[in-house]
């Protein structure tokens, strides 16, 4: 699979060969789903809590004697069966994070990138630099590259001036090639990546899949 490489003005300056075994063929959507669920779960705060009978306010004194009153036996007013009593098996603070094998994570990233490449939502540029730290100029440049709605910028080492000028653009995310995830890729309508970033991703994904 060949994709054109463009400059900042969206003019073709060359092309790059994408590995068909990585970016072609069937997209494994189940791997993408697993990776997205894992990343979402790891970001859950899990601070929910309810009071059990040991934590709820109230006396521990027995309200009445065990036998002879004609009423049901009860040990304390914090009994879960009573109004304002403790909660049985209620939610407690916990972590929802879980680990996925690295092979699954890389497979999910490969599948997500392959989906975007097949959909024509991947744009590869020779480099991304800002001549000046002006948000308006950077926004105009990205508009020429087709950045509409949510856009993901992938670079190996983002140019400092470009990062400063692009951080205030709504819907724009700038992620290093070594930290991009399947959720980052699928949560965008357009991906703009540098040639160096794509080459690094191809190398790392090829090593992970053994191709």
C-alpha positions as a Markdown table, in Angstrom:
| # | Residue | x | y | z |
|---|---|---|---|---|
| 1 | Unk | 0.0 | 0.0 | 0.0 |
| 2 | Unk | 1.4 | 3.4 | -1.1 |
| 3 | Unk | 0.4 | 6.7 | 0.5 |
| 4 | Unk | 1.5 | 10.1 | -0.7 |
| 5 | Unk | 3.6 | 12.3 | 1.5 |
| 6 | Unk | 2.6 | 15.9 | 1.4 |
| 7 | Unk | 4.2 | 19.1 | 2.8 |
| 8 | Unk | 2.5 | 21.8 | 5.0 |
| 9 | Unk | 0.7 | 23.1 | 1.9 |
| 10 | Unk | -0.8 | 19.7 | 1.1 |
| 11 | Unk | 1.4 | 19.4 | -2.0 |
| 12 | Unk | 2.8 | 15.9 | -2.8 |
| 13 | Unk | 6.5 | 15.6 | -2.2 |
| 14 | Unk | 6.9 | 11.8 | -2.4 |
| 15 | Unk | 5.3 | 8.6 | -1.2 |
| 16 | Unk | 5.8 | 5.9 | 1.4 |
| 17 | Unk | 5.3 | 2.2 | 1.2 |
| 18 | Unk | 3.1 | 0.8 | 4.0 |
| 19 | Unk | 3.5 | -2.8 | 5.0 |
| 20 | Unk | 0.5 | -4.7 | 3.7 |
| 21 | Unk | 0.7 | -7.2 | 6.5 |
| 22 | Unk | 0.3 | -4.4 | 9.0 |
| 23 | Unk | -2.0 | -2.0 | 7.3 |
| 24 | Unk | -3.9 | -4.3 | 4.9 |
| 25 | Unk | -6.2 | -7.3 | 5.3 |
| 26 | Unk | -8.9 | -7.8 | 7.8 |
| 27 | Unk | -9.2 | -5.4 | 10.7 |
| 28 | Unk | -9.5 | -7.2 | 14.0 |
| 29 | Unk | -12.1 | -5.1 | 15.7 |
| 30 | Unk | -12.2 | -7.3 | 18.8 |
| 31 | Unk | -8.7 | -6.2 | 19.7 |
| 32 | Unk | -9.6 | -2.6 | 19.3 |
| 33 | Unk | -12.5 | -3.1 | 21.6 |
| 34 | Unk | -10.4 | -4.8 | 24.3 |
| 35 | Unk | -7.8 | -2.1 | 24.2 |
| 36 | Unk | -10.4 | 0.7 | 24.4 |
| 37 | Unk | -12.2 | -0.9 | 27.3 |
| 38 | Unk | -8.9 | -1.5 | 29.2 |
| 39 | Unk | -7.8 | 2.1 | 28.8 |
| 40 | Unk | -11.2 | 3.4 | 29.9 |
| 41 | Unk | -11.2 | 1.1 | 32.9 |
| 42 | Unk | -7.8 | 2.2 | 34.0 |
| 43 | Unk | -9.0 | 5.8 | 34.1 |
| 44 | Unk | -12.0 | 5.1 | 36.3 |
| 45 | Unk | -11.7 | 6.7 | 39.7 |
| 46 | Unk | -13.6 | 4.0 | 41.6 |
| 47 | Unk | -14.3 | 6.3 | 44.6 |
| 48 | Unk | -17.8 | 5.0 | 45.2 |
| 49 | Unk | -18.6 | 3.9 | 48.7 |
| 50 | Unk | -21.6 | 2.9 | 50.9 |
| 51 | Unk | -21.7 | 2.5 | 54.7 |
| 52 | Unk | -22.1 | -1.0 | 56.1 |
| 53 | Unk | -23.5 | -1.7 | 59.5 |
| 54 | Unk | -20.1 | -1.0 | 61.1 |
| 55 | Unk | -19.9 | 2.5 | 59.6 |
| 56 | Unk | -23.5 | 3.7 | 59.8 |
| 57 | Unk | -24.3 | 6.0 | 62.7 |
| 58 | Unk | -26.3 | 4.5 | 65.6 |
| 59 | Unk | -26.1 | 2.7 | 68.9 |
| 60 | Unk | -24.9 | -0.8 | 69.3 |
| 61 | Unk | -27.3 | -1.4 | 72.2 |
| 62 | Unk | -29.9 | -4.1 | 71.8 |
| 63 | Unk | -33.3 | -2.3 | 71.5 |
| 64 | Unk | -35.2 | -4.9 | 73.5 |
| 65 | Unk | -34.7 | -8.3 | 75.1 |
| 66 | Unk | -34.4 | -11.3 | 72.9 |
| 67 | Unk | -37.6 | -13.2 | 74.0 |
| 68 | Unk | -40.9 | -12.4 | 75.5 |
| 69 | Unk | -41.9 | -9.2 | 73.7 |
| 70 | Unk | -43.7 | -10.8 | 70.8 |
| 71 | Unk | -41.6 | -8.8 | 68.3 |
| 72 | Unk | -38.9 | -10.1 | 66.0 |
| 73 | Unk | -35.5 | -10.4 | 67.6 |
| 74 | Unk | -33.0 | -7.7 | 66.7 |
| 75 | Unk | -29.5 | -6.9 | 67.8 |
| 76 | Unk | -29.0 | -3.2 | 67.0 |
| 77 | Unk | -30.7 | -0.3 | 65.2 |
| 78 | Unk | -27.9 | -0.4 | 62.6 |
| 79 | Unk | -29.4 | -3.7 | 61.3 |
| 80 | Unk | -29.5 | -3.6 | 57.4 |
| 81 | Unk | -33.1 | -4.7 | 57.5 |
| 82 | Unk | -34.0 | -1.5 | 59.3 |
| 83 | Unk | -34.5 | 2.0 | 57.8 |
| 84 | Unk | -31.2 | 4.0 | 58.0 |
| 85 | Unk | -29.4 | 0.8 | 58.6 |
| 86 | Unk | -26.2 | -0.4 | 57.0 |
| 87 | Unk | -25.9 | -1.5 | 53.3 |
| 88 | Unk | -25.2 | -5.1 | 52.6 |
| 89 | Unk | -22.6 | -5.8 | 49.9 |
| 90 | Unk | -22.6 | -2.2 | 48.7 |
| 91 | Unk | -19.9 | -0.7 | 46.4 |
| 92 | Unk | -16.6 | 0.1 | 48.0 |
| 93 | Unk | -13.6 | 2.0 | 46.7 |
| 94 | Unk | -11.7 | -0.1 | 44.2 |
| 95 | Unk | -9.5 | 0.0 | 41.1 |
| 96 | Unk | -11.0 | -1.1 | 37.8 |
| 97 | Unk | -7.6 | -1.2 | 36.1 |
| 98 | Unk | -6.5 | -4.5 | 34.5 |
| 99 | Unk | -3.6 | -5.4 | 32.2 |
| 100 | Unk | -3.6 | -6.6 | 28.6 |
| 101 | Unk | -0.8 | -8.5 | 27.0 |
| 102 | Unk | 1.5 | -6.2 | 25.0 |
| 103 | Unk | 0.8 | -8.3 | 21.9 |
| 104 | Unk | -2.9 | -7.5 | 22.2 |
| 105 | Unk | -2.2 | -3.8 | 22.7 |
| 106 | Unk | 0.1 | -3.6 | 19.7 |
| 107 | Unk | -2.4 | -5.7 | 17.7 |
| 108 | Unk | -5.1 | -3.2 | 18.6 |
| 109 | Unk | -3.0 | -0.3 | 17.5 |
| 110 | Unk | -2.2 | -2.0 | 14.2 |
| 111 | Unk | -5.8 | -2.7 | 13.6 |
| 112 | Unk | -6.9 | 0.9 | 14.4 |
| 113 | Unk | -4.2 | 2.4 | 12.1 |
| 114 | Unk | -5.2 | -0.1 | 9.4 |
| 115 | Unk | -8.8 | 0.9 | 9.7 |
| 116 | Unk | -8.0 | 4.6 | 9.3 |
| 117 | Unk | -5.6 | 4.0 | 6.4 |
| 118 | Unk | -8.3 | 2.0 | 4.6 |
| 119 | Unk | -10.9 | 4.7 | 5.2 |
| 120 | Unk | -8.6 | 7.3 | 3.7 |
| 121 | Unk | -8.4 | 9.2 | 7.0 |
| 122 | Unk | -4.6 | 9.1 | 7.3 |
| 123 | Unk | -2.4 | 12.0 | 6.0 |
| 124 | Unk | 1.4 | 11.7 | 6.1 |
| 125 | Unk | 3.5 | 14.9 | 6.0 |
| 126 | Unk | 7.2 | 15.2 | 5.7 |
| 127 | Unk | 7.4 | 17.3 | 8.8 |
| 128 | Unk | 5.3 | 19.5 | 11.1 |
| 129 | Unk | 6.9 | 22.7 | 12.2 |
| 130 | Unk | 5.6 | 26.2 | 13.1 |
| 131 | Unk | 7.3 | 29.2 | 11.6 |
| 132 | Unk | 5.9 | 31.2 | 14.5 |
| 133 | Unk | 4.1 | 30.5 | 17.7 |
| 134 | Unk | 0.8 | 31.7 | 16.4 |
| 135 | Unk | -2.3 | 29.5 | 16.8 |
| 136 | Unk | -4.0 | 31.1 | 13.8 |
| 137 | Unk | -1.1 | 30.2 | 11.5 |
| 138 | Unk | -1.0 | 26.6 | 12.7 |
| 139 | Unk | -4.8 | 26.3 | 12.4 |
| 140 | Unk | -4.6 | 27.5 | 8.8 |
| 141 | Unk | -1.9 | 25.0 | 8.0 |
| 142 | Unk | -3.8 | 22.1 | 9.5 |
| 143 | Unk | -6.9 | 23.2 | 7.6 |
| 144 | Unk | -5.0 | 22.8 | 4.4 |
| 145 | Unk | -4.1 | 19.3 | 5.5 |
| 146 | Unk | -7.8 | 18.4 | 5.9 |
| 147 | Unk | -8.0 | 18.6 | 9.7 |
| 148 | Unk | -11.7 | 18.8 | 10.5 |
| 149 | Unk | -13.4 | 17.9 | 13.7 |
| 150 | Unk | -11.3 | 15.7 | 16.0 |
| 151 | Unk | -7.8 | 15.4 | 14.6 |
| 152 | Unk | -4.9 | 13.4 | 16.0 |
| 153 | Unk | -1.3 | 14.6 | 15.3 |
| 154 | Unk | 1.4 | 11.9 | 15.6 |
| 155 | Unk | 5.1 | 12.8 | 15.7 |
| 156 | Unk | 8.2 | 11.2 | 17.1 |
| 157 | Unk | 9.4 | 14.3 | 18.9 |
| 158 | Unk | 6.9 | 17.2 | 18.4 |
| 159 | Unk | 8.4 | 20.5 | 17.5 |
| 160 | Unk | 8.2 | 22.8 | 20.5 |
| 161 | Unk | 6.8 | 25.9 | 18.7 |
| 162 | Unk | 4.3 | 23.7 | 16.9 |
| 163 | Unk | 3.1 | 22.1 | 20.1 |
| 164 | Unk | 2.7 | 25.5 | 21.8 |
| 165 | Unk | 0.8 | 27.0 | 18.9 |
| 166 | Unk | -1.5 | 23.9 | 18.4 |
| 167 | Unk | -2.5 | 23.2 | 22.0 |
| 168 | Unk | -5.3 | 25.7 | 22.0 |
| 169 | Unk | -7.0 | 24.4 | 18.9 |
| 170 | Unk | -10.3 | 22.7 | 19.7 |
| 171 | Unk | -10.5 | 19.0 | 18.9 |
| 172 | Unk | -6.8 | 18.6 | 18.3 |
| 173 | Unk | -4.6 | 16.1 | 20.1 |
| 174 | Unk | -0.9 | 15.8 | 19.8 |
| 175 | Unk | 0.6 | 12.4 | 20.8 |
| 176 | Unk | 4.1 | 11.1 | 20.5 |
| 177 | Unk | 4.5 | 8.0 | 18.3 |
| 178 | Unk | 5.7 | 5.9 | 21.2 |
| 179 | Unk | 2.7 | 6.7 | 23.4 |
| 180 | Unk | -0.2 | 6.5 | 20.9 |
| 181 | Unk | -2.9 | 4.0 | 21.6 |
| 182 | Unk | -5.8 | 2.4 | 19.7 |
| 183 | Unk | -8.3 | 4.6 | 21.6 |
| 184 | Unk | -6.4 | 7.7 | 20.5 |
| 185 | Unk | -6.6 | 6.6 | 16.9 |
| 186 | Unk | -10.3 | 5.5 | 16.9 |
| 187 | Unk | -11.5 | 8.7 | 18.7 |
| 188 | Unk | -10.6 | 10.9 | 15.8 |
| 189 | Unk | -11.9 | 11.6 | 12.3 |
| 190 | Unk | -8.5 | 12.5 | 10.9 |
| 191 | Unk | -4.9 | 11.5 | 11.6 |
| 192 | Unk | -2.0 | 13.6 | 10.5 |
| 193 | Unk | 1.3 | 11.8 | 11.0 |
| 194 | Unk | 4.9 | 12.6 | 10.1 |
| 195 | Unk | 6.9 | 10.3 | 7.9 |
| 196 | Unk | 9.3 | 9.6 | 10.8 |
| 197 | Unk | 6.4 | 8.7 | 13.1 |
| 198 | Unk | 4.9 | 6.3 | 10.6 |
| 199 | Unk | 8.3 | 4.6 | 10.0 |
| 200 | Unk | 8.8 | 4.2 | 13.7 |
| 201 | Unk | 5.3 | 2.8 | 14.2 |
| 202 | Unk | 5.8 | 0.3 | 11.3 |
| 203 | Unk | 9.1 | -0.8 | 12.8 |
| 204 | Unk | 7.7 | -1.3 | 16.3 |
| 205 | Unk | 4.5 | -3.0 | 15.1 |
| 206 | Unk | 6.5 | -5.3 | 12.8 |
| 207 | Unk | 8.7 | -6.4 | 15.7 |
| 208 | Unk | 5.7 | -7.1 | 17.9 |
| 209 | Unk | 3.9 | -9.2 | 15.2 |
| 210 | Unk | 7.0 | -10.9 | 14.0 |
| 211 | Unk | 6.7 | -9.7 | 10.4 |
